[in-house]
Amino acid sequence: MKDKSFFLQYLGDHPRIRILDFLMDNFALDFSMPQIAQGSSVAYTTLIEILPKLIKQEIIVETRKIGKSKLYKINLNNPIAKALFAIDIKLSEAAVQKEKIIV
């Protein structure tokens, strides 16, 4: 995994946060479960435990199927997902302001 995002730095490096961070960073795209696991640096078995909970909360939605594979993305219509995006933006803005003060 590359450098941690501000989202991970402030909210903690937890598998659920890594999954959300990956999908938020790539909000325009949909991914299969193996792609989500690889992109978020989360073990596939861990993803299998977490993903159904995020789907039940409608934070993540199934978008389509390719063969037997289901693809998923962050649900941009979900109020929780919208709030997470807002938090991510605020954290990034705060980090940039902090950098300006240090420099």
PDB file as gemmi writes it, atoms N, CA and C in Angstrom:
CRYST1    1.000    1.000    1.000  90.00  90.00  90.00 P 1                      
ATOM      1  N   MET A   1       0.842  -1.187   0.000  1.00  0.00           N  
ATOM      2  CA  MET A   1       0.000   0.000   0.000  1.00  0.00           C  
ATOM      3  C   MET A   1       0.881   1.242   0.000  1.00  0.00           C  
ATOM      4  N   LYS A   2       0.517   2.220  -0.793  1.00  0.00           N  
ATOM      5  CA  LYS A   2       1.280   3.468  -0.872  1.00  0.00           C  
ATOM      6  C   LYS A   2       1.107   4.272   0.412  1.00  0.00           C  
ATOM      7  N   ASP A   3       1.567   5.522   0.398  1.00  0.00           N  
ATOM      8  CA  ASP A   3       1.426   6.382   1.572  1.00  0.00           C  
ATOM      9  C   ASP A   3      -0.030   6.425   2.027  1.00  0.00           C  
ATOM     10  N   LYS A   4      -0.202   6.486   3.334  1.00  0.00           N  
ATOM     11  CA  LYS A   4      -1.558   6.522   3.884  1.00  0.00           C  
ATOM     12  C   LYS A   4      -2.233   7.850   3.565  1.00  0.00           C  
ATOM     13  N   SER A   5      -3.498   7.766   3.215  1.00  0.00           N  
ATOM     14  CA  SER A   5      -4.290   8.971   2.972  1.00  0.00           C  
ATOM     15  C   SER A   5      -4.561   9.665   4.303  1.00  0.00           C  
ATOM     16  N   PHE A   6      -4.984  10.911   4.222  1.00  0.00           N  
ATOM     17  CA  PHE A   6      -5.354  11.632   5.441  1.00  0.00           C  
ATOM     18  C   PHE A   6      -6.509  10.920   6.138  1.00  0.00           C  
ATOM     19  N   PHE A   7      -7.408  10.352   5.346  1.00  0.00           N  
ATOM     20  CA  PHE A   7      -8.553   9.612   5.875  1.00  0.00           C  
ATOM     21  C   PHE A   7      -8.066   8.483   6.783  1.00  0.00           C  
ATOM     22  N   LEU A   8      -7.083   7.703   6.311  1.00  0.00           N  
ATOM     23  CA  LEU A   8      -6.533   6.609   7.118  1.00  0.00           C  
ATOM     24  C   LEU A   8      -5.715   7.133   8.292  1.00  0.00           C  
ATOM     25  N   GLN A   9      -4.968   8.188   8.068  1.00  0.00           N  
ATOM     26  CA  GLN A   9      -4.137   8.733   9.136  1.00  0.00           C  
ATOM     27  C   GLN A   9      -4.972   9.180  10.328  1.00  0.00           C  
ATOM     28  N   TYR A  10      -6.110   9.814  10.053  1.00  0.00           N  
ATOM     29  CA  TYR A  10      -6.923  10.365  11.133  1.00  0.00           C  
ATOM     30  C   TYR A  10      -7.950   9.391  11.692  1.00  0.00           C  
ATOM     31  N   LEU A  11      -8.510   8.529  10.840  1.00  0.00           N  
ATOM     32  CA  LEU A  11      -9.560   7.616  11.302  1.00  0.00           C  
ATOM     33  C   LEU A  11      -9.030   6.245  11.702  1.00  0.00           C  
ATOM     34  N   GLY A  12      -7.786   5.971  11.399  1.00  0.00           N  
ATOM     35  CA  GLY A  12      -7.176   4.712  11.797  1.00  0.00           C  
ATOM     36  C   GLY A  12      -7.030   3.747  10.634  1.00  0.00           C  
ATOM     37  N   ASP A  13      -5.990   2.949  10.703  1.00  0.00           N  
ATOM     38  CA  ASP A  13      -5.687   1.993   9.641  1.00  0.00           C  
ATOM     39  C   ASP A  13      -6.374   0.667   9.956  1.00  0.00           C  
ATOM     40  N   HIS A  14      -7.676   0.656   9.775  1.00  0.00           N  
ATOM     41  CA  HIS A  14      -8.522  -0.508  10.035  1.00  0.00           C  
ATOM     42  C   HIS A  14      -9.020  -1.030   8.687  1.00  0.00           C  
ATOM     43  N   PRO A  15      -9.193  -2.341   8.528  1.00  0.00           N  
ATOM     44  CA  PRO A  15      -9.642  -2.875   7.231  1.00  0.00           C  
ATOM     45  C   PRO A  15     -10.900  -2.207   6.680  1.00  0.00           C  
ATOM     46  N   ARG A  16     -11.885  -1.946   7.524  1.00  0.00           N  
ATOM     47  CA  ARG A  16     -13.116  -1.299   7.051  1.00  0.00           C  
ATOM     48  C   ARG A  16     -12.813   0.102   6.501  1.00  0.00           C  
ATOM     49  N   ILE A  17     -11.953   0.835   7.184  1.00  0.00           N  
ATOM     50  CA  ILE A  17     -11.580   2.177   6.738  1.00  0.00           C  
ATOM     51  C   ILE A  17     -10.787   2.093   5.434  1.00  0.00           C  
ATOM     52  N   ARG A  18      -9.890   1.102   5.324  1.00  0.00           N  
ATOM     53  CA  ARG A  18      -9.112   0.941   4.089  1.00  0.00           C  
ATOM     54  C   ARG A  18     -10.015   0.647   2.897  1.00  0.00           C  
ATOM     55  N   ILE A  19     -11.027  -0.197   3.102  1.00  0.00           N  
ATOM     56  CA  ILE A  19     -11.977  -0.522   2.026  1.00  0.00           C  
ATOM     57  C   ILE A  19     -12.719   0.736   1.595  1.00  0.00           C  
ATOM     58  N   LEU A  20     -13.242   1.468   2.563  1.00  0.00           N  
ATOM     59  CA  LEU A  20     -13.971   2.702   2.249  1.00  0.00           C  
ATOM     60  C   LEU A  20     -13.065   3.720   1.563  1.00  0.00           C  
ATOM     61  N   ASP A  21     -11.847   3.862   2.059  1.00  0.00           N  
ATOM     62  CA  ASP A  21     -10.900   4.808   1.475  1.00  0.00           C  
ATOM     63  C   ASP A  21     -10.613   4.456   0.016  1.00  0.00           C  
ATOM     64  N   PHE A  22     -10.383   3.177  -0.265  1.00  0.00           N  
ATOM     65  CA  PHE A  22     -10.117   2.743  -1.639  1.00  0.00           C  
ATOM     66  C   PHE A  22     -11.302   3.045  -2.552  1.00  0.00           C  
ATOM     67  N   LEU A  23     -12.503   2.704  -2.098  1.00  0.00           N  
ATOM     68  CA  LEU A  23     -13.685   2.924  -2.934  1.00  0.00           C  
ATOM     69  C   LEU A  23     -14.002   4.412  -3.091  1.00  0.00           C  
ATOM     70  N   MET A  24     -13.733   5.201  -2.063  1.00  0.00           N  
ATOM     71  CA  MET A  24     -13.957   6.643  -2.172  1.00  0.00           C  
ATOM     72  C   MET A  24     -12.950   7.278  -3.134  1.00  0.00           C  
ATOM     73  N   ASP A  25     -11.704   6.828  -3.075  1.00  0.00           N  
ATOM     74  CA  ASP A  25     -10.689   7.356  -3.988  1.00  0.00           C  
ATOM     75  C   ASP A  25     -11.005   7.016  -5.441  1.00  0.00           C  
ATOM     76  N   ASN A  26     -11.747   5.934  -5.640  1.00  0.00           N  
ATOM     77  CA  ASN A  26     -12.084   5.450  -6.984  1.00  0.00           C  
ATOM     78  C   ASN A  26     -13.593   5.416  -7.175  1.00  0.00           C  
ATOM     79  N   PHE A  27     -14.278   6.459  -6.717  1.00  0.00           N  
ATOM     80  CA  PHE A  27     -15.740   6.455  -6.649  1.00  0.00           C  
ATOM     81  C   PHE A  27     -16.433   6.293  -7.992  1.00  0.00           C  
ATOM     82  N   ALA A  28     -15.779   6.628  -9.078  1.00  0.00           N  
ATOM     83  CA  ALA A  28     -16.417   6.531 -10.400  1.00  0.00           C  
ATOM     84  C   ALA A  28     -16.354   5.119 -10.985  1.00  0.00           C  
ATOM     85  N   LEU A  29     -15.598   4.245 -10.344  1.00  0.00           N  
ATOM     86  CA  LEU A  29     -15.387   2.898 -10.874  1.00  0.00           C  
ATOM     87  C   LEU A  29     -16.038   1.845  -9.992  1.00  0.00           C  
ATOM     88  N   ASP A  30     -16.295   0.679 -10.578  1.00  0.00           N  
ATOM     89  CA  ASP A  30     -16.769  -0.448  -9.782  1.00  0.00           C  
ATOM     90  C   ASP A  30     -15.730  -1.561  -9.835  1.00  0.00           C  
ATOM     91  N   PHE A  31     -15.725  -2.392  -8.799  1.00  0.00           N  
ATOM     92  CA  PHE A  31     -14.675  -3.386  -8.625  1.00  0.00           C  
ATOM     93  C   PHE A  31     -15.243  -4.717  -8.165  1.00  0.00           C  
ATOM     94  N   SER A  32     -14.544  -5.787  -8.540  1.00  0.00           N  
ATOM     95  CA  SER A  32     -14.867  -7.114  -8.027  1.00  0.00           C  
ATOM     96  C   SER A  32     -14.285  -7.232  -6.619  1.00  0.00           C  
ATOM     97  N   MET A  33     -14.697  -8.255  -5.908  1.00  0.00           N  
ATOM     98  CA  MET A  33     -14.178  -8.439  -4.551  1.00  0.00           C  
ATOM     99  C   MET A  33     -12.659  -8.622  -4.533  1.00  0.00           C  
ATOM    100  N   PRO A  34     -12.077  -9.448  -5.419  1.00  0.00           N  
ATOM    101  CA  PRO A  34     -10.612  -9.550  -5.406  1.00  0.00           C  
ATOM    102  C   PRO A  34      -9.918  -8.213  -5.695  1.00  0.00           C  
ATOM    103  N   GLN A  35     -10.505  -7.402  -6.562  1.00  0.00           N  
ATOM    104  CA  GLN A  35      -9.926  -6.085  -6.853  1.00  0.00           C  
ATOM    105  C   GLN A  35      -9.999  -5.167  -5.638  1.00  0.00           C  
ATOM    106  N   ILE A  36     -11.113  -5.219  -4.916  1.00  0.00           N  
ATOM    107  CA  ILE A  36     -11.255  -4.398  -3.705  1.00  0.00           C  
ATOM    108  C   ILE A  36     -10.238  -4.842  -2.663  1.00  0.00           C  
ATOM    109  N   ALA A  37     -10.103  -6.155  -2.481  1.00  0.00           N  
ATOM    110  CA  ALA A  37      -9.150  -6.686  -1.505  1.00  0.00           C  
ATOM    111  C   ALA A  37      -7.731  -6.230  -1.841  1.00  0.00           C  
ATOM    112  N   GLN A  38      -7.350  -6.367  -3.097  1.00  0.00           N  
ATOM    113  CA  GLN A  38      -6.006  -5.971  -3.512  1.00  0.00           C  
ATOM    114  C   GLN A  38      -5.817  -4.459  -3.413  1.00  0.00           C  
ATOM    115  N   GLY A  39      -6.769  -3.700  -3.904  1.00  0.00           N  
ATOM    116  CA  GLY A  39      -6.650  -2.246  -3.916  1.00  0.00           C  
ATOM    117  C   GLY A  39      -6.632  -1.617  -2.536  1.00  0.00           C  
ATOM    118  N   SER A  40      -7.289  -2.259  -1.587  1.00  0.00           N  
ATOM    119  CA  SER A  40      -7.345  -1.717  -0.228  1.00  0.00           C  
ATOM    120  C   SER A  40      -6.355  -2.398   0.717  1.00  0.00           C  
ATOM    121  N   SER A  41      -5.581  -3.342   0.190  1.00  0.00           N  
ATOM    122  CA  SER A  41      -4.607  -4.099   1.001  1.00  0.00           C  
ATOM    123  C   SER A  41      -5.269  -4.784   2.188  1.00  0.00           C  
ATOM    124  N   VAL A  42      -6.412  -5.402   1.911  1.00  0.00           N  
ATOM    125  CA  VAL A  42      -7.164  -6.144   2.922  1.00  0.00           C  
ATOM    126  C   VAL A  42      -7.217  -7.599   2.471  1.00  0.00           C  
ATOM    127  N   ALA A  43      -7.043  -8.517   3.392  1.00  0.00           N  
ATOM    128  CA  ALA A  43      -7.136  -9.936   3.052  1.00  0.00           C  
ATOM    129  C   ALA A  43      -8.537 -10.244   2.522  1.00  0.00           C  
ATOM    130  N   TYR A  44      -8.597 -11.115   1.539  1.00  0.00           N  
ATOM    131  CA  TYR A  44      -9.878 -11.468   0.924  1.00  0.00           C  
ATOM    132  C   TYR A  44     -10.851 -12.007   1.972  1.00  0.00           C  
ATOM    133  N   THR A  45     -10.360 -12.829   2.898  1.00  0.00           N  
ATOM    134  CA  THR A  45     -11.239 -13.388   3.937  1.00  0.00           C  
ATOM    135  C   THR A  45     -11.791 -12.288   4.841  1.00  0.00           C  
ATOM    136  N   THR A  46     -11.003 -11.261   5.086  1.00  0.00           N  
ATOM    137  CA  THR A  46     -11.473 -10.121   5.881  1.00  0.00           C  
ATOM    138  C   THR A  46     -12.533  -9.348   5.107  1.00  0.00           C  
ATOM    139  N   LEU A  47     -12.308  -9.167   3.811  1.00  0.00           N  
ATOM    140  CA  LEU A  47     -13.282  -8.475   2.963  1.00  0.00           C  
ATOM    141  C   LEU A  47     -14.619  -9.207   2.967  1.00  0.00           C  
ATOM    142  N   ILE A  48     -14.571 -10.536   2.928  1.00  0.00           N  
ATOM    143  CA  ILE A  48     -15.797 -11.342   2.936  1.00  0.00           C  
ATOM    144  C   ILE A  48     -16.613 -11.083   4.203  1.00  0.00           C  
ATOM    145  N   GLU A  49     -15.951 -10.787   5.304  1.00  0.00           N  
ATOM    146  CA  GLU A  49     -16.649 -10.484   6.561  1.00  0.00           C  
ATOM    147  C   GLU A  49     -17.217  -9.062   6.569  1.00  0.00           C  
ATOM    148  N   ILE A  50     -16.474  -8.113   6.015  1.00  0.00           N  
ATOM    149  CA  ILE A  50     -16.833  -6.696   6.111  1.00  0.00           C  
ATOM    150  C   ILE A  50     -17.827  -6.264   5.041  1.00  0.00           C  
ATOM    151  N   LEU A  51     -17.641  -6.709   3.809  1.00  0.00           N  
ATOM    152  CA  LEU A  51     -18.447  -6.229   2.685  1.00  0.00           C  
ATOM    153  C   LEU A  51     -19.954  -6.394   2.893  1.00  0.00           C  
ATOM    154  N   PRO A  52     -20.436  -7.557   3.358  1.00  0.00           N  
ATOM    155  CA  PRO A  52     -21.893  -7.683   3.553  1.00  0.00           C  
ATOM    156  C   PRO A  52     -22.470  -6.647   4.521  1.00  0.00           C  
ATOM    157  N   LYS A  53     -21.705  -6.273   5.529  1.00  0.00           N  
ATOM    158  CA  LYS A  53     -22.174  -5.258   6.483  1.00  0.00           C  
ATOM    159  C   LYS A  53     -22.297  -3.891   5.806  1.00  0.00           C  
ATOM    160  N   LEU A  54     -21.319  -3.562   4.966  1.00  0.00           N  
ATOM    161  CA  LEU A  54     -21.364  -2.285   4.251  1.00  0.00           C  
ATOM    162  C   LEU A  54     -22.480  -2.271   3.212  1.00  0.00           C  
ATOM    163  N   ILE A  55     -22.753  -3.431   2.622  1.00  0.00           N  
ATOM    164  CA  ILE A  55     -23.859  -3.540   1.664  1.00  0.00           C  
ATOM    165  C   ILE A  55     -25.190  -3.400   2.397  1.00  0.00           C  
ATOM    166  N   LYS A  56     -25.309  -4.040   3.554  1.00  0.00           N  
ATOM    167  CA  LYS A  56     -26.549  -3.953   4.340  1.00  0.00           C  
ATOM    168  C   LYS A  56     -26.832  -2.509   4.752  1.00  0.00           C  
ATOM    169  N   GLN A  57     -25.782  -1.759   5.051  1.00  0.00           N  
ATOM    170  CA  GLN A  57     -25.928  -0.345   5.414  1.00  0.00           C  
ATOM    171  C   GLN A  57     -26.108   0.538   4.180  1.00  0.00           C  
ATOM    172  N   GLU A  58     -26.035  -0.067   3.011  1.00  0.00           N  
ATOM    173  CA  GLU A  58     -26.174   0.615   1.716  1.00  0.00           C  
ATOM    174  C   GLU A  58     -25.086   1.658   1.472  1.00  0.00           C  
ATOM    175  N   ILE A  59     -23.940   1.485   2.126  1.00  0.00           N  
ATOM    176  CA  ILE A  59     -22.794   2.356   1.880  1.00  0.00           C  
ATOM    177  C   ILE A  59     -22.097   1.910   0.596  1.00  0.00           C  
ATOM    178  N   ILE A  60     -22.125   0.614   0.357  1.00  0.00           N  
ATOM    179  CA  ILE A  60     -21.597   0.028  -0.876  1.00  0.00           C  
ATOM    180  C   ILE A  60     -22.750  -0.663  -1.581  1.00  0.00           C  
ATOM    181  N   VAL A  61     -22.778  -0.566  -2.908  1.00  0.00           N  
ATOM    182  CA  VAL A  61     -23.841  -1.201  -3.692  1.00  0.00           C  
ATOM    183  C   VAL A  61     -23.242  -2.075  -4.789  1.00  0.00           C  
ATOM    184  N   GLU A  62     -23.989  -3.121  -5.120  1.00  0.00           N  
ATOM    185  CA  GLU A  62     -23.628  -3.944  -6.266  1.00  0.00           C  
ATOM    186  C   GLU A  62     -24.068  -3.189  -7.517  1.00  0.00           C  
ATOM    187  N   THR A  63     -23.174  -3.072  -8.486  1.00  0.00           N  
ATOM    188  CA  THR A  63     -23.489  -2.307  -9.689  1.00  0.00           C  
ATOM    189  C   THR A  63     -23.856  -3.185 -10.874  1.00  0.00           C  
ATOM    190  N   ARG A  64     -23.167  -4.313 -11.008  1.00  0.00           N  
ATOM    191  CA  ARG A  64     -23.417  -5.197 -12.148  1.00  0.00           C  
ATOM    192  C   ARG A  64     -22.704  -6.517 -11.934  1.00  0.00           C  
ATOM    193  N   LYS A  65     -22.950  -7.434 -12.868  1.00  0.00           N  
ATOM    194  CA  LYS A  65     -22.272  -8.725 -12.858  1.00  0.00           C  
ATOM    195  C   LYS A  65     -21.542  -8.902 -14.175  1.00  0.00           C  
ATOM    196  N   ILE A  66     -20.353  -9.463 -14.088  1.00  0.00           N  
ATOM    197  CA  ILE A  66     -19.600  -9.869 -15.273  1.00  0.00           C  
ATOM    198  C   ILE A  66     -19.340 -11.358 -15.094  1.00  0.00           C  
ATOM    199  N   GLY A  67     -20.058 -12.159 -15.855  1.00  0.00           N  
ATOM    200  CA  GLY A  67     -19.993 -13.603 -15.641  1.00  0.00           C  
ATOM    201  C   GLY A  67     -20.563 -13.914 -14.272  1.00  0.00           C  
ATOM    202  N   LYS A  68     -19.768 -14.579 -13.442  1.00  0.00           N  
ATOM    203  CA  LYS A  68     -20.211 -14.891 -12.079  1.00  0.00           C  
ATOM    204  C   LYS A  68     -19.755 -13.843 -11.063  1.00  0.00           C  
ATOM    205  N   SER A  69     -18.925 -12.915 -11.504  1.00  0.00           N  
ATOM    206  CA  SER A  69     -18.380 -11.903 -10.595  1.00  0.00           C  
ATOM    207  C   SER A  69     -19.335 -10.727 -10.437  1.00  0.00           C  
ATOM    208  N   LYS A  70     -19.534 -10.328  -9.189  1.00  0.00           N  
ATOM    209  CA  LYS A  70     -20.314  -9.129  -8.891  1.00  0.00           C  
ATOM    210  C   LYS A  70     -19.340  -7.969  -8.720  1.00  0.00           C  
ATOM    211  N   LEU A  71     -19.755  -6.799  -9.184  1.00  0.00           N  
ATOM    212  CA  LEU A  71     -18.939  -5.605  -9.024  1.00  0.00           C  
ATOM    213  C   LEU A  71     -19.641  -4.630  -8.083  1.00  0.00           C  
ATOM    214  N   TYR A  72     -18.823  -3.908  -7.317  1.00  0.00           N  
ATOM    215  CA  TYR A  72     -19.330  -3.022  -6.274  1.00  0.00           C  
ATOM    216  C   TYR A  72     -18.675  -1.651  -6.375  1.00  0.00           C  
ATOM    217  N   LYS A  73     -19.377  -0.654  -5.820  1.00  0.00           N  
ATOM    218  CA  LYS A  73     -18.812   0.690  -5.701  1.00  0.00           C  
ATOM    219  C   LYS A  73     -19.447   1.387  -4.507  1.00  0.00           C  
ATOM    220  N   ILE A  74     -18.867   2.508  -4.144  1.00  0.00           N  
ATOM    221  CA  ILE A  74     -19.424   3.314  -3.054  1.00  0.00           C  
ATOM    222  C   ILE A  74     -20.753   3.896  -3.528  1.00  0.00           C  
ATOM    223  N   ASN A  75     -21.731   3.940  -2.639  1.00  0.00           N  
ATOM    224  CA  ASN A  75     -23.062   4.440  -2.974  1.00  0.00           C  
ATOM    225  C   ASN A  75     -23.101   5.955  -2.757  1.00  0.00           C  
ATOM    226  N   LEU A  76     -23.006   6.687  -3.837  1.00  0.00           N  
ATOM    227  CA  LEU A  76     -22.965   8.152  -3.748  1.00  0.00           C  
ATOM    228  C   LEU A  76     -24.287   8.761  -3.299  1.00  0.00           C  
ATOM    229  N   ASN A  77     -25.352   7.966  -3.262  1.00  0.00           N  
ATOM    230  CA  ASN A  77     -26.658   8.463  -2.816  1.00  0.00           C  
ATOM    231  C   ASN A  77     -26.912   8.207  -1.335  1.00  0.00           C  
ATOM    232  N   ASN A  78     -26.007   7.499  -0.682  1.00  0.00           N  
ATOM    233  CA  ASN A  78     -26.178   7.167   0.728  1.00  0.00           C  
ATOM    234  C   ASN A  78     -25.694   8.326   1.601  1.00  0.00           C  
ATOM    235  N   PRO A  79     -26.509   8.758   2.581  1.00  0.00           N  
ATOM    236  CA  PRO A  79     -26.101   9.896   3.424  1.00  0.00           C  
ATOM    237  C   PRO A  79     -24.828   9.628   4.230  1.00  0.00           C  
ATOM    238  N   ILE A  80     -24.609   8.389   4.634  1.00  0.00           N  
ATOM    239  CA  ILE A  80     -23.385   8.068   5.383  1.00  0.00           C  
ATOM    240  C   ILE A  80     -22.172   8.212   4.469  1.00  0.00           C  
ATOM    241  N   ALA A  81     -22.284   7.694   3.247  1.00  0.00           N  
ATOM    242  CA  ALA A  81     -21.183   7.822   2.283  1.00  0.00           C  
ATOM    243  C   ALA A  81     -20.911   9.293   1.982  1.00  0.00           C  
ATOM    244  N   LYS A  82     -21.965  10.080   1.830  1.00  0.00           N  
ATOM    245  CA  LYS A  82     -21.796  11.523   1.587  1.00  0.00           C  
ATOM    246  C   LYS A  82     -21.060  12.182   2.754  1.00  0.00           C  
ATOM    247  N   ALA A  83     -21.420  11.795   3.967  1.00  0.00           N  
ATOM    248  CA  ALA A  83     -20.761  12.353   5.151  1.00  0.00           C  
ATOM    249  C   ALA A  83     -19.289  11.942   5.199  1.00  0.00           C  
ATOM    250  N   LEU A  84     -18.995  10.703   4.811  1.00  0.00           N  
ATOM    251  CA  LEU A  84     -17.607  10.247   4.781  1.00  0.00           C  
ATOM    252  C   LEU A  84     -16.785  11.044   3.767  1.00  0.00           C  
ATOM    253  N   PHE A  85     -17.380  11.336   2.611  1.00  0.00           N  
ATOM    254  CA  PHE A  85     -16.700  12.178   1.622  1.00  0.00           C  
ATOM    255  C   PHE A  85     -16.439  13.567   2.200  1.00  0.00           C  
ATOM    256  N   ALA A  86     -17.416  14.122   2.902  1.00  0.00           N  
ATOM    257  CA  ALA A  86     -17.256  15.453   3.503  1.00  0.00           C  
ATOM    258  C   ALA A  86     -16.133  15.440   4.543  1.00  0.00           C  
ATOM    259  N   ILE A  87     -16.088  14.395   5.353  1.00  0.00           N  
ATOM    260  CA  ILE A  87     -15.020  14.262   6.351  1.00  0.00           C  
ATOM    261  C   ILE A  87     -13.666  14.172   5.659  1.00  0.00           C  
ATOM    262  N   ASP A  88     -13.597  13.379   4.604  1.00  0.00           N  
ATOM    263  CA  ASP A  88     -12.344  13.218   3.856  1.00  0.00           C  
ATOM    264  C   ASP A  88     -11.857  14.564   3.321  1.00  0.00           C  
ATOM    265  N   ILE A  89     -12.764  15.348   2.784  1.00  0.00           N  
ATOM    266  CA  ILE A  89     -12.401  16.671   2.254  1.00  0.00           C  
ATOM    267  C   ILE A  89     -11.913  17.583   3.375  1.00  0.00           C  
ATOM    268  N   LYS A  90     -12.621  17.592   4.501  1.00  0.00           N  
ATOM    269  CA  LYS A  90     -12.229  18.446   5.631  1.00  0.00           C  
ATOM    270  C   LYS A  90     -10.862  18.041   6.180  1.00  0.00           C  
ATOM    271  N   LEU A  91     -10.612  16.734   6.272  1.00  0.00           N  
ATOM    272  CA  LEU A  91      -9.314  16.262   6.760  1.00  0.00           C  
ATOM    273  C   LEU A  91      -8.194  16.691   5.816  1.00  0.00           C  
ATOM    274  N   SER A  92      -8.446  16.593   4.527  1.00  0.00           N  
ATOM    275  CA  SER A  92      -7.445  17.009   3.536  1.00  0.00           C  
ATOM    276  C   SER A  92      -7.183  18.509   3.631  1.00  0.00           C  
ATOM    277  N   GLU A  93      -8.252  19.291   3.765  1.00  0.00           N  
ATOM    278  CA  GLU A  93      -8.101  20.746   3.897  1.00  0.00           C  
ATOM    279  C   GLU A  93      -7.315  21.099   5.157  1.00  0.00           C  
ATOM    280  N   ALA A  94      -7.623  20.428   6.258  1.00  0.00           N  
ATOM    281  CA  ALA A  94      -6.923  20.693   7.516  1.00  0.00           C  
ATOM    282  C   ALA A  94      -5.445  20.337   7.401  1.00  0.00           C  
ATOM    283  N   ALA A  95      -5.147  19.247   6.734  1.00  0.00           N  
ATOM    284  CA  ALA A  95      -3.754  18.831   6.565  1.00  0.00           C  
ATOM    285  C   ALA A  95      -2.989  19.825   5.695  1.00  0.00           C  
ATOM    286  N   VAL A  96      -3.636  20.336   4.660  1.00  0.00           N  
ATOM    287  CA  VAL A  96      -2.997  21.332   3.792  1.00  0.00           C  
ATOM    288  C   VAL A  96      -2.736  22.612   4.584  1.00  0.00           C  
ATOM    289  N   GLN A  97      -3.696  23.042   5.388  1.00  0.00           N  
ATOM    290  CA  GLN A  97      -3.514  24.242   6.216  1.00  0.00           C  
ATOM    291  C   GLN A  97      -2.368  24.042   7.203  1.00  0.00           C  
ATOM    292  N   LYS A  98      -2.291  22.856   7.768  1.00  0.00           N  
ATOM    293  CA  LYS A  98      -1.220  22.546   8.716  1.00  0.00           C  
ATOM    294  C   LYS A  98       0.135  22.627   8.019  1.00  0.00           C  
ATOM    295  N   GLU A  99       0.227  22.133   6.799  1.00  0.00           N  
ATOM    296  CA  GLU A  99       1.468  22.199   6.020  1.00  0.00           C  
ATOM    297  C   GLU A  99       1.854  23.649   5.737  1.00  0.00           C  
ATOM    298  N   LYS A 100       0.873  24.497   5.439  1.00  0.00           N  
ATOM    299  CA  LYS A 100       1.152  25.910   5.168  1.00  0.00           C  
ATOM    300  C   LYS A 100       1.727  26.591   6.402  1.00  0.00           C  
ATOM    301  N   ILE A 101       1.219  26.227   7.567  1.00  0.00           N  
ATOM    302  CA  ILE A 101       1.691  26.826   8.818  1.00  0.00           C  
ATOM    303  C   ILE A 101       3.125  26.389   9.100  1.00  0.00           C  
ATOM    304  N   ILE A 102       3.429  25.124   8.845  1.00  0.00           N  
ATOM    305  CA  ILE A 102       4.771  24.590   9.103  1.00  0.00           C  
ATOM    306  C   ILE A 102       5.796  25.200   8.160  1.00  0.00           C  
ATOM    307  N   VAL A 103       5.429  25.389   6.906  1.00  0.00           N  
ATOM    308  CA  VAL A 103       6.367  25.922   5.904  1.00  0.00           C  
ATOM    309  C   VAL A 103       6.529  27.369   6.090  1.00  0.00           C  
TER     310      VAL A 103                                                      
END                                                                             
